[in-house]
Every structure is written in C-alpha cells, then in structure tokens.
Amino acid sequence: MDKLDFMNGQIKGLLNFANAVIKAHPAPEKLRHHFETLARAQPNSPEGLSLSEAYVDGMHDIDRKIAVALEHAIATAQR
C-alpha cells in the first residue's frame, strides 16, 4: 500500500508541475498542439512489460486532466 501511496504522490507532484508549466507558458495553443500530438501516440510499454488496461486507462486519465488545464490556460490567455 505504501508503494501505491508513493506513486500517487509522485503523480500529484507531476500534475502540479505540469499545471505550473501550462499556466506560465507564453503560447498555450502551441503547447496544446505538441501535447495532443504526444497524447495521440500509442503508449509505450514501461520497461519492456506488457501494457495493462489499467495502465492505459491511467495514462488517458492524466492526459484528460492536462488537456483541461491547457484549455483553461488558453481561455485565460484570450481574455
């Protein structure tokens, strides 16, 4: 359980960093374009392991959260 809590903490820390980068980026539309290109790519297997459905679902969940943050940054920049 400690390992899952640790990984959840790591994910939250990375999301906080991603949100800070998104809010500070001078061209959020360009950032969104690059992110969408990467998010559409097929997921890579971690360390040569097969991908589980939970892994792919988790990756898509984070991608959606980052996409929402990008949309908010773009809306704010356009005001």
Rosetta blueprint (number, residue, H / E / L):
1 M L
2 D H
3 K H
4 L H
5 D H
6 F H
7 M H
8 N H
9 G H
10 Q H
11 I H
12 K H
13 G H
14 L H
15 L H
16 N H
17 F H
18 A H
19 N H
20 A H
21 V H
22 I H
23 K H
24 A H
25 H L
26 P L
27 A L
28 P H
29 E H
30 K H
31 L H
32 R H
33 H H
34 H H
35 F H
36 E H
37 T H
38 L H
39 A H
40 R H
41 A L
42 Q L
43 P L
44 N L
45 S L
46 P H
47 E H
48 G H
49 L L
50 S L
51 L L
52 S L
53 E H
54 A H
55 Y H
56 V H
57 D H
58 G H
59 M H
60 H H
61 D H
62 I H
63 D H
64 R H
65 K H
66 I H
67 A H
68 V H
69 A H
70 L H
71 E H
72 H H
73 A H
74 I H
75 A H
76 T H
77 A H
78 Q L
79 R L
